[in-house]
Amino acid sequence: MSEIPPTSNGAATPDLASRIQDRSAGPGRLLTLRTAVDDIVSWRGSFVANPDPAAGDPLLQKLTVSLLDKGTKQRDRFELAQVLEECGAKLDVSSDGLFVEVSGRALVDDVPRVMDVMAEMLRAPAFNPEEFEKARAQVAADIQRRMDKTSAQASTALSQRLFPDGHPNHRPAPQTALDRLQRLSIEDVRDYHATHVGSTEWTLAVVGDLQHDPVATVVAEALDGWAPHDAPAAYAPDAAPADPGRSEVPMPDKSNVDVRLGHAVPIRRDHDDYSALYVGNYILGGDFAARLMSTIRDEKGLTYNIRSSLSGVTTRYAGSWQTSITLSHDAVDEGIAATKEVLRRFVEEGATEDELDAKKTTITGSYTVGLATTERLAQSILTNAERGFDVSYLDEFPEEIRALTLDDVNDAIARYLDPDALHKALAGTQPEPVGAGEGPTRRPE
């Protein structure tokens, strides 16, 4: 059964704001939406943890969060798993930058029981030493896997060029992260939980076959007495890039080189120009029908994959404009030069009316399709709330995109995208030495 009423052309109709109940419940904000799906309820919630990136807190937060479902002071990991298995429910906790997020899905009659488990995980984890060692080994394995990926290494190197180490978008070198990880103890995890895990800015979106008031009662009872933490925000909100230059990460025996080109952008997600810039970038490199793909892959045959994106742009801190491309070793210089030429021409000439019309249809269609399940609806409602937007924006976003003019989009492209300010980061088999005019070359920190 469709969870959102379809329009005559088959696309989902957002029309969400009038159907969402927004209230306080327990220690935070609760947004509930009843949909036409039988028996199932999904939810997504988050609180602000305020990790300090310069102190390595994102890694400590990831380790801490990975232990929340490994046993509580009341039940071990097997007992927790048994409850979820008996209910046929799903429950996950994850670290997402400044936030810790929880997500779940259960039959409507099992929601109280699963919410109690969720609250128990957040508030009273056991932090068993044996589980700590297992979790640390798993995090280390994840880091080591990223060390072997040219894409991850290139992205890390570019982030270090664009953002200071106290910025949420700065990624430490993998070896630095591994060294930090080995120095962490279970006491560090317990201290981090005590200091950074609490109901600060707690928001929960619940969607599905529900009654609003009973859900509010369940949430209030499950989280009763959960206090906010008082860890202050401790991150640098702005980019602090060096002069444009190039970083290289030599990775022997790799058949391809991953390249990242990018610079910081001076607007955040709530800026009036954001939507126009987002659409402009989508025309440039948002999908397989975009300028970069049609030129660099289809016409020139230099790559299988090239994209551009607005990366890490939030309402709380600055992000960047990035182009990513995978090239063979022999095509690195040609591929970079061809990509920069496409970027330069795009900024100078702008998009066309046909491109704008096509991408408006793609973006609004993808948006409504993305609201087609209870899980995606809960995620969209939560993300909208985390950004500080009114619930009405869930309905207004497609209209905002459709209302953009070609002048709006091309003005944003010309104002915020600068091919002359691009930094370069490469990872793979060592390319040839940098030629004249490329600026300083360095290994990532």
N, C-alpha and C positions, 0 to 999 in steps of 0.2 A: 504494500500500500504506500502511496506517495505520502511523504511527511509534510510537504508544503503544497498548498493548492496550486495546480499548474495553470499557466495562462493558455490562451488559445493556440499559441505557436509551440507549446510544449515546454517553455522555459518556466522556471520557478518564479513565483512572485514573492519578493521579500516581505513587504507588508508585515514587519515584525514588531515595530515599536508599540503599536496599539495593543498587541497581544502579550507583551512582556510585562510581568509584574516586578517592580523594583522596590525593594524594602530592606530594612535592617533585620537580620536574624542571627541571634547569638552574637559573636564577636565582630561581625562584619556585614558586608553587603551581599544580598541574595537576589539574583535575577532568575525568574522562572518563566518558562514558555511551554504551554501545552500544545502538542502537535498530534496529527492524525496517524499515530502509529500505535499498535496494540501492545500493551504490557511492558514495553521497554522504556527505561529512563537512562539518559546519559548525563554526565556532569563534568565540568572543568572548573578548577579553582586555582587561585594563586595568592601568595603573599610576597611582599618585598623583603628580601633578606639583607640587602645592602652589603654584599661582599666588597672587600677592598682589593681591586685588581693589582695595585702595586705591591701588596703584601702577599700575593699568591692565593687570595681567598677563593677565587673561582674554582681552583683545583680542590681545595679543602671542602668547599660546598658540594662539589660533585661527589667526592668520597663520602661525605656525611649523608647526602641524600640517597646514595646507593645502599646505605645500611638501614634505611627506615623500614623497609619491608622484610628485613632479615631477623625479625623477632622483636617483641616488646617486653616490657616488664611483667606483663600478664601472660603472654603466649609466645612460644618460640615460632620460628619461621614455618615449620610444618603445620602447626595449629592454625596459623594465619592462612596458609595456602589451603587448608582443608575447608575453612569457612567459605572462601571464595569458590572453591570447587563445588561444594554442596549447593551454593547459590547459582552456579554457572555464571559468576560475575567476573568482571575485569577491573583491576585497580592498579594504577601506576603512579609513581612519584618521580619527578624529574627536575633537574637543575636547568634553568633557562636564563642565563645572564644574571640580572639583578633579582629575578624572581625564582621562587620554588613553586612548581606547578603540580597539581594532582589531577588525575582524570579517572573516571570510572564509568561502568555500564552494568546495569543489573535489571532483573525483572522488578516491576514496580513494588511487588509485595516484599522484596528482599532489600529494598533501599535502606530502611532503618538499620538492618544488621550490617550492611556493607559500609554505611556511613560511620557506624561505631568503630569498625576496623580502621577506616581511614583516619579518624580522630585519634585512635590509639597509636597508630604508626607515627603521626606527626608529633604527638605530645609526650609519648612515653616509650621511645625506642630503647632496646636493651643495650645496644652497642657491645655485643659479645666479642671478646678478643679474637676468638677463632674466626668469626665472621669478618672482623676487621681485616685480618690478614688476607682472607680470600678476596674481599672487595678491593683491597689495595693492589693485589696481583691482577685483578681484572682491569682496573683502571690503567695500570702499567702496560698491560697487553694492548689496550686501546691506543695508548700513546705511541707504542712501538709500531702498531699497524699504520698509524698516520705518518710516522717517520719514513715509511717505505713508499708513501704515495706522493708523487710529484705534485699533484693538485693541492694537497694539504700543505706541503712545504712552500709552494709558491704563494698561497694565500697567507700563510704565516709571515713570510718575508715581506709581503706588501703591507700587512697590518702594522708591522714594526716601523715601516717608513712613514706611515700616515698618522699614527696615533701614539701618544706617550704611554708608558707602561702602566699608568694609573687610569687609562681609559678602558671601558668595557669591550671595545673592539680591538684592542691590542692583544695579540696572542704571543705568549712566550715561546721561545724555541723549544722543541720537543725534549731535548736533553736537559734544558733548564727545568721543565715540568717534571721529568723523571727524577732529577736530583731533589726537587722539592718534595715529591711524593715519598721518597725513601726516608726523608727526615720527619715526616708526619707520624704522630703517635695516636693511639686511641684517646688519649687525654685531649689532644688537639681537637678531635672530632667531638668529644663530649662538650668541650668549652665552646666550640662553634655552634653547636645545637643550642646550648643554653643562652648564647648571646644573640644569635641571628635567626632562630626559628621561633616564630610567634605569629600572632594574628594581625601584624602591621599591614594595613591596606588589604586585608583579606577580602577577597571577592569570589563568589561561587555562582556559576551559571548552571542551571539544571533544566533539561529539556526532555520532553517525551510525554508518555501517558501518565500525567500527574494531575493532582489537585494542589493548587497553590498553597493554601493554608496548611494542610498536613505536611507538605515538604518543609515549609518554614519551621514548623514545630519539630520535625525530625532533626533538622540542621541545628536549631537552637539547643536542643537537648544533647546532641552528640558533641558539640563544641562548647558547651557551657563552661565558663570560667577560663577559657583559653586566652591568655593575656598577650598583648603586643610586646614585642621586644623594643629596646631603645637604642639599637645600633644605628648610628647616624649614617647618612649617605657619605661615602668616602671614595668617590670616583671623579676623574677629570671629565667634564662634559664636552670639552671641545677638542678638536684635532690640533696637533702641533707638528705638522710635517716639516721635514727638512726641504732644502731646495730639490727640485726634481732630479732624480738620479736612478741608479739601477743596482739591484741586489741579486746575487746569484747563489744558488744552493747546489753545489756539484753533487750529483747522484750517479755514480758509475753504473754502467750496464743497463741503463734505461733506454728504451728505444725511442721514447718521446720526450719532449720538453714541454712542461706546462708554463705558460706565461700569464702574468697578471699585469694589466695596465690600469692605473687609477689615480684619483685624487680625492681629497675630502670635499664634501659639499656643505655649503654654509646654511642650509635650511633643515628643519626638522619635520617630523611627520604631520604636525599640526599647522604648518605654514600654508598660507593661501596659495602659494605657487606649487605645492607639492604634487597635486594631482596632475597638473599640466606637465611637470617634469617627469613624473612617473609614466605618463602616456608617451611622451617624447622618447624616453629611453626604451619603452616597449617596442616602439616602431623601429628603433635602431637595432635592438638585440634581444628582444623578449621571447621570441619563439622561432620555430623553423622557417617562418615566412618573413622574418625580419631582414633588414638591410645587410647586417653583417653576415648572416648565414647565406643569403642569396649571392653575395659578392665573393666572400672569402672562401666559402665551401663550394657553392654550386658553379660559379663562374671561373674561379681561379684554381679550385681543387687543392687548396693548401692545408685544409684541415677537415676533420669529420665533425668538429663541434666548436662553436664560438658563440658566446653570449655576452650581453652586457646587463648590468643590474645596478639598482640603488641598494647598497648593502649596509646593513646595520643602522639604518636611519630610523630613529625613534622620536618620541616626544620628549625624551629626557636627555639625550645626548646626540652628538653629530655622527654622521655616517659618511659613506663614500660612494662615488661613481666608479664602477669597475668593469673592465672588459676581460674575459677569460678566454684563452685559446690554447688548444693542444696542437703542437707542431712536431714534425720529425726534426731530428737534429740538423739535417741539411737545409731545412726550410725556415729556420728560426729568423734569420735576418730578413728574408723576403716576406715572411708572414707578418712580422712586426711592422715592417714598412707599409705593407698593403693595408693592414688593420688601421694604422694611424692615418693613412690617406682616406679611408672610409669615414673615420671619426671626424677628420678635419672638414671633409666635404659636407658631412651631415650637419655639423655645427654652422658652417658658412651658409649653406643653402636651405637647411630646414627640411621638414617633412612635407609631403604632398597631401592634398585633400583626400585622395583615394586611400593613401596609407592611414590617415587619421580615421576615416570612416571604418575601414576594415578592423583596426585595432580597437576602436570603441565597441564594435560588435563582439570581438573576441574577449575583451576584458569584462564587459558586463555579462556576457554569457557564462564565462568561467566563474564569475562571482556568484551568480544565482545557482549554477550547478553545485558550487561549493557549499551551498546551504541545504543540500538535499538529504542529509542524514542528521539524526539527533547529535551524533558526535561532532560533526562539523559545525552544526549550529551552535553547540555549546562553546566550541573553540572560538568561533567568530564573535559571539556575544562577550566572552571573556576578554579577547584581544581588544575589542572596541572599548571595554571598560578600563583595561590597563592603560590605554592611550589617553584616557580622560575624556573621551567623547561621550556625548549624550546618546541614549539608545536610538534616537531618531536617525543618527548617522548611518545605522545599518540599512535603512531604507533610502537615505539620501545619496549614498555613494554612487550607485549606478546613474542617477540623474545628474550628479556632479560631473561624471565622466562624459555623459552624452551632451552636456551643455558646453563643453570645451570647444573653442574655436581654433582654427589653424593658427591664428595670430597668438592666442594664449600659449599654445604648445611651442611654437617656434621662438617666441620671446623667452620662454623658460629655458629652452635649449641653449639659446645664445647667451643668456645671462649666467647660467650655472655650470655649463660644461665647457672645459678649456683643454683642448688637445695639447697645448703647449705646457700645461702644468702636470702632465702625466708622469707618475713614477712607474718604474718597471721592476718586476720581480720574476725571476726565472728559476725553475727547478728541474733538474734532469742531468743527462750527460753534459759535462762542461762545454758550453758554447765557445765559439771563437772569442778572442779578446775583444773588448768593447772598442768600437771605433771612436773617432773624434766627435765631440759634441754630445756624447751620451751623458756627461756629468759623472759624478763620483760613483765608483763601484765598490761594494762591500758585501761581506757575508752578513746574514742576519745575526742579531745578537743571540 
